[in-house]
Amino acid sequence: MRLGVLDVGSNTVHLLVVDAHRGAQPTPQHTRKSVLRLWEHLRKRGDLDLAGADALVGAAIGAVREAQELNCDDLLAFATSAVRDAQNSAEVLDRVRTEAGVDLQVLSGDDEARLTFLAVRRWFGWSAGALFCPRHRRWIAGVVGRTGRAAGGRTVRPARRRTAHPGVVQR
């Protein structure tokens, strides 16, 4: 099965196309990132401005076109904090669905932390042991767009998750 994954973050829209088969490691076939910096398009009152919404719709249309050209069987699309936190997220999501034909699923902060933890667990494997050390208060952490996420635990699911909104992270 050829699968497209569309990740709409605060900084980029990333399309990853993989060949995936049950029980096997996915094989990447194509990747494309569009730098949108959606967090720069959040107005003081919390709305995503028209230019940001237009850029997101355009990136989604381009990703759908690429996924079709690459013969993807399915396209999974999700969004994180910039879309989740926008006061007008429902309107933006509706535009993306109507104009690009993409049904963006918005990840909660907890889901974002859980999936990041799962990716780290799979990367390091079981031999890494606990991915949280209460004695030293060390967490698996990531600063993603505008939000800091931390998770820890011994299994495939994090036992602890924390979210912080330290402000916009810039390079």
Z-matrix of the N, CA and C atoms (Angstrom, degrees):
N
C 1 1.449
C 2 1.522 1 108.39
N 3 1.298 2 116.70 1 134.65
C 4 1.467 3 121.70 2 175.42
C 5 1.528 4 107.07 3 -99.16
N 6 1.319 5 114.99 4 123.63
C 7 1.459 6 121.93 5 -173.38
C 8 1.520 7 110.12 6 -121.97
N 9 1.307 8 115.85 7 133.30
C 10 1.460 9 121.98 8 173.03
C 11 1.517 10 108.99 9 -104.26
N 12 1.323 11 116.30 10 136.87
C 13 1.461 12 121.59 11 176.65
C 14 1.525 13 106.92 12 -122.56
N 15 1.322 14 116.28 13 124.17
C 16 1.456 15 122.41 14 -179.75
C 17 1.519 16 108.13 15 -111.67
N 18 1.317 17 116.15 16 115.35
C 19 1.469 18 123.68 17 -176.82
C 20 1.520 19 108.36 18 -110.29
N 21 1.329 20 116.48 19 109.32
C 22 1.460 21 121.91 20 178.69
C 23 1.522 22 107.77 21 -98.09
N 24 1.321 23 115.97 22 106.21
C 25 1.451 24 121.65 23 -179.99
C 26 1.519 25 111.71 24 -107.08
N 27 1.316 26 115.51 25 -172.74
C 28 1.460 27 120.75 26 -179.65
C 29 1.520 28 112.78 27 -72.91
N 30 1.335 29 116.26 28 -25.59
C 31 1.457 30 121.00 29 -178.29
C 32 1.523 31 113.55 30 -109.50
N 33 1.330 32 117.07 31 -40.10
C 34 1.458 33 120.19 32 -173.88
C 35 1.525 34 111.85 33 -132.14
N 36 1.327 35 113.64 34 161.30
C 37 1.455 36 122.29 35 167.06
C 38 1.524 37 104.09 36 -114.70
N 39 1.334 38 116.29 37 118.38
C 40 1.458 39 121.79 38 -172.71
C 41 1.523 40 109.91 39 -117.37
N 42 1.327 41 115.42 40 123.06
C 43 1.461 42 121.22 41 173.14
C 44 1.522 43 107.65 42 -103.72
N 45 1.320 44 116.66 43 124.85
C 46 1.458 45 123.18 44 175.16
C 47 1.526 46 107.23 45 -122.33
N 48 1.324 47 116.28 46 127.16
C 49 1.459 48 121.60 47 177.53
C 50 1.525 49 107.25 48 -112.87
N 51 1.336 50 115.64 49 127.79
C 52 1.466 51 121.35 50 -179.24
C 53 1.522 52 109.81 51 -130.71
N 54 1.329 53 114.78 52 152.75
C 55 1.458 54 120.62 53 166.26
C 56 1.516 55 105.41 54 -93.49
N 57 1.326 56 116.37 55 120.93
C 58 1.463 57 121.88 56 -174.55
C 59 1.517 58 110.37 57 -123.87
N 60 1.327 59 114.58 58 133.30
C 61 1.460 60 121.14 59 177.78
C 62 1.516 61 107.99 60 -134.70
N 63 1.326 62 117.09 61 138.96
C 64 1.462 63 122.55 62 -177.17
C 65 1.531 64 110.24 63 -51.83
N 66 1.323 65 115.39 64 128.12
C 67 1.457 66 121.67 65 176.87
C 68 1.520 67 114.78 66 81.92
N 69 1.322 68 117.47 67 -2.34
C 70 1.469 69 120.71 68 -178.55
C 71 1.524 70 110.14 69 -115.67
N 72 1.304 71 115.17 70 157.80
C 73 1.460 72 120.72 71 176.94
C 74 1.529 73 109.05 72 -70.37
N 75 1.338 74 118.48 73 133.01
C 76 1.464 75 120.11 74 177.17
C 77 1.532 76 109.82 75 -63.03
N 78 1.325 77 115.42 76 141.45
C 79 1.458 78 120.59 77 179.10
C 80 1.524 79 109.24 78 -107.82
N 81 1.332 80 117.87 79 112.66
C 82 1.471 81 119.99 80 179.62
C 83 1.528 82 111.01 81 -62.35
N 84 1.328 83 115.88 82 136.33
C 85 1.460 84 121.71 83 179.48
C 86 1.522 85 112.24 84 -116.86
N 87 1.326 86 116.37 85 -26.87
C 88 1.468 87 119.84 86 -175.34
C 89 1.527 88 108.72 87 -161.84
N 90 1.302 89 116.49 88 145.70
C 91 1.461 90 121.02 89 174.56
C 92 1.526 91 108.84 90 -145.29
N 93 1.323 92 115.72 91 143.34
C 94 1.460 93 121.13 92 176.44
C 95 1.524 94 108.29 93 -149.62
N 96 1.321 95 115.20 94 130.65
C 97 1.462 96 120.52 95 175.91
C 98 1.520 97 109.28 96 -116.62
N 99 1.305 98 114.90 97 134.53
C 100 1.461 99 122.03 98 172.82
C 101 1.518 100 106.65 99 -111.52
N 102 1.309 101 117.29 100 122.59
C 103 1.461 102 121.31 101 179.35
C 104 1.527 103 108.18 102 -85.24
N 105 1.336 104 116.09 103 111.13
C 106 1.469 105 121.04 104 -179.32
C 107 1.525 106 112.59 105 -110.12
N 108 1.314 107 117.68 106 -26.89
C 109 1.470 108 122.71 107 -175.66
C 110 1.539 109 110.79 108 48.89
N 111 1.326 110 114.71 109 57.46
C 112 1.458 111 119.51 110 -178.10
C 113 1.519 112 112.72 111 -56.98
N 114 1.329 113 117.79 112 -32.30
C 115 1.469 114 120.17 113 -179.52
C 116 1.520 115 111.30 114 -60.20
N 117 1.345 116 117.78 115 -26.30
C 118 1.467 117 119.78 116 176.99
C 119 1.525 118 111.68 117 -72.44
N 120 1.329 119 116.35 118 -15.95
C 121 1.466 120 121.32 119 -178.20
C 122 1.527 121 112.33 120 -98.29
N 123 1.324 122 117.54 121 6.77
C 124 1.458 123 120.16 122 175.69
C 125 1.524 124 108.79 123 -83.84
N 126 1.319 125 116.37 124 121.39
C 127 1.464 126 120.62 125 179.87
C 128 1.527 127 110.77 126 -77.09
N 129 1.295 128 116.47 127 168.38
C 130 1.465 129 121.04 128 -178.37
C 131 1.522 130 112.36 129 -57.23
N 132 1.305 131 117.69 130 -34.41
C 133 1.471 132 119.58 131 -179.75
C 134 1.528 133 112.02 132 -81.86
N 135 1.347 134 116.89 133 -2.99
C 136 1.452 135 120.16 134 173.78
C 137 1.511 136 116.30 135 103.19
N 138 1.328 137 117.76 136 -4.07
C 139 1.464 138 120.40 137 179.04
C 140 1.522 139 111.01 138 -79.43
N 141 1.330 140 116.06 139 147.62
C 142 1.455 141 121.33 140 169.34
C 143 1.522 142 105.61 141 -81.33
N 144 1.351 143 117.12 142 123.56
C 145 1.460 144 119.62 143 -175.28
C 146 1.524 145 111.77 144 -71.02
N 147 1.342 146 115.33 145 170.38
C 148 1.458 147 121.82 146 -175.50
C 149 1.528 148 111.47 147 -60.57
N 150 1.335 149 117.64 148 -41.25
C 151 1.466 150 120.48 149 -179.62
C 152 1.529 151 111.04 150 -62.52
N 153 1.319 152 117.38 151 -39.95
C 154 1.462 153 121.14 152 178.02
C 155 1.521 154 111.82 153 -66.94
N 156 1.325 155 116.39 154 -43.39
C 157 1.467 156 120.44 155 178.44
C 158 1.528 157 110.49 156 -64.65
N 159 1.338 158 116.95 157 -40.85
C 160 1.467 159 120.70 158 177.41
C 161 1.529 160 110.96 159 -61.74
N 162 1.329 161 116.60 160 -43.63
C 163 1.470 162 120.83 161 179.69
C 164 1.528 163 110.68 162 -63.50
N 165 1.318 164 116.80 163 -40.55
C 166 1.462 165 120.91 164 179.17
C 167 1.534 166 111.00 165 -64.84
N 168 1.319 167 116.98 166 -45.45
C 169 1.462 168 120.70 167 178.00
C 170 1.533 169 109.99 168 -60.66
N 171 1.321 170 117.36 169 -44.43
C 172 1.462 171 121.16 170 179.40
C 173 1.520 172 112.32 171 -61.61
N 174 1.336 173 116.83 172 -42.92
C 175 1.466 174 120.79 173 178.50
C 176 1.521 175 110.79 174 -65.10
N 177 1.334 176 117.08 175 -38.29
C 178 1.467 177 120.78 176 178.97
C 179 1.529 178 110.63 177 -67.16
N 180 1.318 179 117.49 178 -40.86
C 181 1.468 180 120.79 179 177.51
C 182 1.530 181 109.65 180 -61.65
N 183 1.330 182 117.13 181 -44.74
C 184 1.464 183 121.05 182 178.40
C 185 1.521 184 112.25 183 -62.22
N 186 1.330 185 116.80 184 -40.06
C 187 1.466 186 120.78 185 179.64
C 188 1.530 187 110.97 186 -66.47
N 189 1.318 188 117.37 187 -40.80
C 190 1.468 189 120.83 188 177.95
C 191 1.532 190 109.76 189 -62.67
N 192 1.313 191 116.95 190 -43.96
C 193 1.464 192 121.24 191 179.37
C 194 1.534 193 110.23 192 -60.35
N 195 1.340 194 116.58 193 -46.29
C 196 1.468 195 120.11 194 179.16
C 197 1.527 196 111.58 195 -63.58
N 198 1.333 197 116.62 196 -42.48
C 199 1.469 198 120.36 197 179.58
C 200 1.529 199 110.37 198 -61.23
N 201 1.323 200 117.33 199 -39.73
C 202 1.459 201 120.69 200 178.00
C 203 1.523 202 111.30 201 -67.01
N 204 1.349 203 116.89 202 -43.56
C 205 1.465 204 121.17 203 179.20
C 206 1.530 205 111.54 204 -62.79
N 207 1.347 206 116.81 205 -30.22
C 208 1.463 207 121.75 206 -179.54
C 209 1.527 208 112.13 207 -92.08
N 210 1.335 209 116.33 208 9.38
C 211 1.469 210 122.79 209 176.38
C 212 1.523 211 113.80 210 58.95
N 213 1.318 212 116.53 211 43.88
C 214 1.467 213 120.14 212 176.30
C 215 1.529 214 109.51 213 -69.45
N 216 1.322 215 115.39 214 137.06
C 217 1.453 216 121.36 215 176.32
C 218 1.524 217 111.49 216 -78.17
N 219 1.326 218 115.61 217 -27.56
C 220 1.461 219 120.81 218 -177.98
C 221 1.520 220 108.80 219 -154.58
N 222 1.326 221 115.97 220 153.79
C 223 1.460 222 122.28 221 176.40
C 224 1.520 223 107.90 222 -127.80
N 225 1.315 224 116.69 223 115.31
C 226 1.464 225 122.23 224 175.41
C 227 1.515 226 107.46 225 -96.49
N 228 1.311 227 116.66 226 126.66
C 229 1.463 228 120.28 227 -175.66
C 230 1.519 229 110.08 228 -127.67
N 231 1.332 230 115.27 229 132.16
C 232 1.456 231 118.68 230 178.23
C 233 1.514 232 110.41 231 -142.55
N 234 1.315 233 114.99 232 158.13
C 235 1.460 234 122.64 233 -178.93
C 236 1.520 235 109.02 234 -128.78
N 237 1.339 236 115.31 235 153.58
C 238 1.459 237 120.84 236 -179.01
C 239 1.529 238 110.47 237 -118.76
N 240 1.311 239 118.44 238 -142.49
C 241 1.460 240 122.21 239 -162.57
C 242 1.520 241 117.33 240 -59.05
N 243 1.313 242 120.72 241 -40.13
C 244 1.469 243 119.61 242 -176.73
C 245 1.527 244 111.20 243 -61.38
N 246 1.320 245 116.99 244 -43.10
C 247 1.464 246 120.22 245 178.68
C 248 1.527 247 109.66 246 -77.08
N 249 1.326 248 116.75 247 -42.53
C 250 1.466 249 121.26 248 -179.26
C 251 1.529 250 111.24 249 -59.16
N 252 1.334 251 117.70 250 -41.94
C 253 1.459 252 121.72 251 -174.61
C 254 1.527 253 114.13 252 -85.12
N 255 1.333 254 117.59 253 -12.71
C 256 1.468 255 120.18 254 -178.89
C 257 1.530 256 109.84 255 -66.45
N 258 1.312 257 115.56 256 135.14
C 259 1.469 258 120.50 257 178.76
C 260 1.524 259 111.80 258 -63.07
N 261 1.324 260 116.27 259 -28.09
C 262 1.466 261 120.67 260 -178.96
C 263 1.529 262 111.39 261 -104.90
N 264 1.328 263 117.32 262 30.92
C 265 1.465 264 120.40 263 -176.16
C 266 1.527 265 112.17 264 -59.19
N 267 1.322 266 118.63 265 -37.83
C 268 1.470 267 120.58 266 -179.58
C 269 1.527 268 110.89 267 -60.81
N 270 1.333 269 117.14 268 -42.43
C 271 1.456 270 120.90 269 179.21
C 272 1.526 271 111.33 270 -67.60
N 273 1.333 272 116.84 271 -41.19
C 274 1.469 273 121.20 272 179.30
C 275 1.528 274 109.80 273 -64.31
N 276 1.332 275 116.93 274 -45.65
C 277 1.465 276 120.91 275 179.06
C 278 1.528 277 111.01 276 -61.53
N 279 1.324 278 116.52 277 -39.11
C 280 1.460 279 120.71 278 178.46
C 281 1.526 280 110.92 279 -64.41
N 282 1.336 281 117.36 280 -41.49
C 283 1.471 282 120.35 281 177.19
C 284 1.519 283 110.98 282 -61.69
N 285 1.332 284 117.51 283 -44.61
C 286 1.467 285 120.96 284 -179.80
C 287 1.526 286 109.94 285 -62.27
N 288 1.335 287 116.84 286 -41.81
C 289 1.468 288 121.49 287 179.62
C 290 1.535 289 110.47 288 -65.24
N 291 1.324 290 116.76 289 -45.57
C 292 1.463 291 121.58 290 -176.15
C 293 1.526 292 112.47 291 -72.45
N 294 1.333 293 117.16 292 -47.36
C 295 1.461 294 120.83 293 -172.13
C 296 1.530 295 113.38 294 -86.75
N 297 1.331 296 117.49 295 -30.91
C 298 1.472 297 120.10 296 -177.34
C 299 1.523 298 112.44 297 -108.28
N 300 1.324 299 116.93 298 -14.29
C 301 1.461 300 119.80 299 -177.89
C 302 1.520 301 113.04 300 73.78
N 303 1.333 302 116.64 301 25.09
C 304 1.467 303 121.96 302 -178.34
C 305 1.520 304 109.17 303 -114.12
N 306 1.334 305 116.02 304 124.87
C 307 1.458 306 121.60 305 177.06
C 308 1.525 307 108.28 306 -95.12
N 309 1.330 308 115.92 307 89.11
C 310 1.471 309 121.50 308 -179.48
C 311 1.524 310 110.13 309 -69.31
N 312 1.315 311 116.19 310 126.74
C 313 1.464 312 122.05 311 174.12
C 314 1.526 313 106.94 312 -95.69
N 315 1.307 314 117.23 313 128.07
C 316 1.463 315 121.53 314 -177.95
C 317 1.523 316 108.78 315 -91.64
N 318 1.329 317 115.45 316 121.13
C 319 1.464 318 120.59 317 177.69
C 320 1.520 319 110.26 318 -79.73
N 321 1.317 320 116.33 319 137.19
C 322 1.463 321 120.05 320 172.70
C 323 1.533 322 108.29 321 -72.09
N 324 1.308 323 116.53 322 164.22
C 325 1.461 324 120.12 323 176.18
C 326 1.519 325 111.95 324 -59.15
N 327 1.342 326 117.27 325 -40.21
C 328 1.464 327 121.08 326 178.16
C 329 1.529 328 111.56 327 -64.07
N 330 1.340 329 116.48 328 -42.11
C 331 1.465 330 119.33 329 178.53
C 332 1.520 331 111.05 330 -64.88
N 333 1.316 332 116.28 331 -39.18
C 334 1.465 333 120.29 332 178.18
C 335 1.533 334 110.42 333 -61.37
N 336 1.334 335 116.96 334 -44.13
C 337 1.474 336 121.13 335 178.06
C 338 1.525 337 110.72 336 -65.52
N 339 1.326 338 117.04 337 -41.17
C 340 1.475 339 121.17 338 -179.82
C 341 1.521 340 111.47 339 -63.62
N 342 1.322 341 117.35 340 -43.75
C 343 1.462 342 120.50 341 -179.32
C 344 1.533 343 111.85 342 -69.54
N 345 1.331 344 116.84 343 -35.81
C 346 1.468 345 119.94 344 175.33
C 347 1.518 346 109.60 345 -63.92
N 348 1.325 347 116.88 346 -43.13
C 349 1.464 348 121.34 347 178.05
C 350 1.528 349 110.72 348 -60.88
N 351 1.341 350 116.44 349 -44.54
C 352 1.460 351 120.57 350 179.77
C 353 1.529 352 110.89 351 -61.22
N 354 1.318 353 117.31 352 -41.40
C 355 1.470 354 120.37 353 178.50
C 356 1.525 355 110.96 354 -62.79
N 357 1.329 356 117.18 355 -41.83
C 358 1.467 357 120.56 356 178.31
C 359 1.519 358 110.10 357 -66.57
N 360 1.332 359 117.43 358 -41.75
C 361 1.467 360 121.33 359 178.72
C 362 1.532 361 110.05 360 -59.96
N 363 1.302 362 116.72 361 -44.90
C 364 1.470 363 119.84 362 179.71
C 365 1.515 364 111.24 363 -67.33
N 366 1.334 365 117.44 364 -35.32
C 367 1.464 366 120.86 365 -179.79
C 368 1.527 367 110.83 366 -66.57
N 369 1.333 368 116.84 367 -49.32
C 370 1.459 369 121.01 368 -176.39
C 371 1.528 370 113.18 369 -84.73
N 372 1.327 371 116.88 370 -23.56
C 373 1.457 372 120.71 371 178.96
C 374 1.522 373 112.18 372 78.50
N 375 1.345 374 114.31 373 178.76
C 376 1.457 375 121.36 374 -176.39
C 377 1.520 376 111.98 375 -69.47
N 378 1.323 377 117.39 376 -26.60
C 379 1.466 378 119.29 377 -177.46
C 380 1.522 379 112.38 378 -64.80
N 381 1.323 380 117.19 379 -14.93
C 382 1.462 381 120.30 380 178.94
C 383 1.526 382 111.63 381 -72.41
N 384 1.339 383 117.61 382 -14.28
C 385 1.464 384 120.40 383 -179.10
C 386 1.513 385 111.14 384 71.39
N 387 1.328 386 115.15 385 -148.98
C 388 1.463 387 120.74 386 -178.75
C 389 1.523 388 109.48 387 -67.38
N 390 1.310 389 115.41 388 134.62
C 391 1.462 390 120.18 389 177.00
C 392 1.526 391 110.49 390 -97.25
N 393 1.319 392 114.49 391 22.46
C 394 1.467 393 121.84 392 170.97
C 395 1.510 394 106.27 393 -148.03
N 396 1.286 395 116.51 394 130.78
C 397 1.457 396 120.69 395 179.58
C 398 1.522 397 108.27 396 -116.70
N 399 1.370 398 117.95 397 99.63
C 400 1.464 399 119.24 398 -177.06
C 401 1.524 400 112.63 399 -62.49
N 402 1.308 401 117.07 400 -31.91
C 403 1.470 402 120.27 401 -179.19
C 404 1.529 403 111.35 402 -62.44
N 405 1.330 404 115.80 403 -41.69
C 406 1.462 405 120.30 404 -179.10
C 407 1.520 406 112.61 405 -102.70
N 408 1.333 407 115.74 406 1.87
C 409 1.461 408 122.39 407 -179.63
C 410 1.531 409 111.88 408 51.14
N 411 1.324 410 115.30 409 48.22
C 412 1.458 411 120.26 410 178.59
C 413 1.523 412 108.96 411 -104.45
N 414 1.281 413 114.89 412 133.59
C 415 1.454 414 122.42 413 -177.62
C 416 1.519 415 109.52 414 -122.60
N 417 1.325 416 115.86 415 159.90
C 418 1.456 417 121.43 416 165.49
C 419 1.522 418 104.19 417 -82.27
N 420 1.307 419 117.42 418 119.38
C 421 1.456 420 119.71 419 -173.76
C 422 1.518 421 110.66 420 -130.11
N 423 1.296 422 115.13 421 152.52
C 424 1.454 423 120.62 422 175.02
C 425 1.502 424 109.01 423 -146.17
N 426 1.307 425 115.97 424 140.23
C 427 1.446 426 120.44 425 172.72
C 428 1.513 427 105.21 426 -104.09
N 429 1.317 428 114.78 427 113.81
C 430 1.448 429 120.78 428 -173.57
C 431 1.518 430 108.09 429 -120.43
N 432 1.329 431 115.94 430 112.82
C 433 1.455 432 119.63 431 179.07
C 434 1.519 433 110.75 432 60.72
N 435 1.320 434 117.00 433 -113.62
C 436 1.456 435 122.09 434 -176.82
C 437 1.512 436 113.03 435 -100.58
N 438 1.331 437 118.04 436 -0.97
C 439 1.450 438 120.41 437 -169.87
C 440 1.519 439 111.43 438 -127.08
N 441 1.318 440 116.62 439 140.03
C 442 1.458 441 121.19 440 173.67
C 443 1.515 442 109.60 441 -96.42
N 444 1.325 443 117.57 442 134.66
C 445 1.457 444 122.76 443 -179.93
C 446 1.515 445 108.48 444 -124.74
N 447 1.296 446 116.85 445 142.48
C 448 1.460 447 121.52 446 174.96
C 449 1.515 448 108.35 447 -141.15
N 450 1.328 449 116.08 448 143.27
C 451 1.464 450 120.92 449 179.58
C 452 1.506 451 108.32 450 -148.37
N 453 1.333 452 115.91 451 155.48
C 454 1.459 453 119.52 452 178.05
C 455 1.512 454 111.22 453 -157.27
N 456 1.330 455 115.73 454 155.95
C 457 1.447 456 119.79 455 178.27
C 458 1.515 457 112.02 456 166.76
N 459 1.348 458 115.85 457 179.10
C 460 1.456 459 122.30 458 -178.00
C 461 1.521 460 113.76 459 -104.31
N 462 1.317 461 117.89 460 -18.62
C 463 1.463 462 120.59 461 -173.93
C 464 1.519 463 109.80 462 -110.11
N 465 1.327 464 115.61 463 -157.78
C 466 1.453 465 121.04 464 179.07
C 467 1.530 466 111.06 465 -77.41
N 468 1.316 467 116.71 466 -21.46
C 469 1.467 468 121.54 467 178.51
C 470 1.516 469 109.83 468 -108.12
N 471 1.320 470 117.46 469 136.56
C 472 1.456 471 118.80 470 179.95
C 473 1.526 472 111.64 471 -68.49
N 474 1.320 473 115.32 472 137.92
C 475 1.462 474 120.41 473 176.94
C 476 1.525 475 110.20 474 -80.38
N 477 1.310 476 116.13 475 -27.64
C 478 1.466 477 121.67 476 -178.03
C 479 1.517 478 109.15 477 -133.94
N 480 1.348 479 114.91 478 141.94
C 481 1.461 480 120.67 479 175.75
C 482 1.517 481 107.70 480 -138.97
N 483 1.309 482 115.47 481 143.49
C 484 1.461 483 120.78 482 176.68
C 485 1.526 484 108.73 483 -137.80
N 486 1.323 485 115.09 484 146.64
C 487 1.453 486 121.34 485 177.01
C 488 1.516 487 108.28 486 -128.79
N 489 1.323 488 115.40 487 138.87
C 490 1.461 489 120.81 488 176.04
C 491 1.501 490 109.33 489 -133.65
N 492 1.288 491 116.83 490 144.66
C 493 1.465 492 121.85 491 176.82
C 494 1.533 493 107.96 492 -113.96
N 495 1.347 494 116.57 493 77.32
C 496 1.458 495 119.48 494 -175.40
C 497 1.509 496 113.86 495 -74.59
N 498 1.307 497 117.47 496 -5.71
C 499 1.464 498 120.87 497 -175.10
C 500 1.510 499 108.35 498 116.22
N 501 1.280 500 115.11 499 178.03
C 502 1.454 501 120.21 500 -177.06
C 503 1.521 502 110.12 501 -71.54
N 504 1.306 503 114.75 502 131.62
C 505 1.458 504 121.03 503 178.02
C 506 1.522 505 107.10 504 -93.00
N 507 1.325 506 115.73 505 125.16
C 508 1.458 507 120.25 506 -179.77
C 509 1.507 508 109.79 507 -123.87
N 510 1.330 509 115.83 508 157.81
C 511 1.458 510 120.72 509 176.72
C 512 1.499 511 110.01 510 -90.46
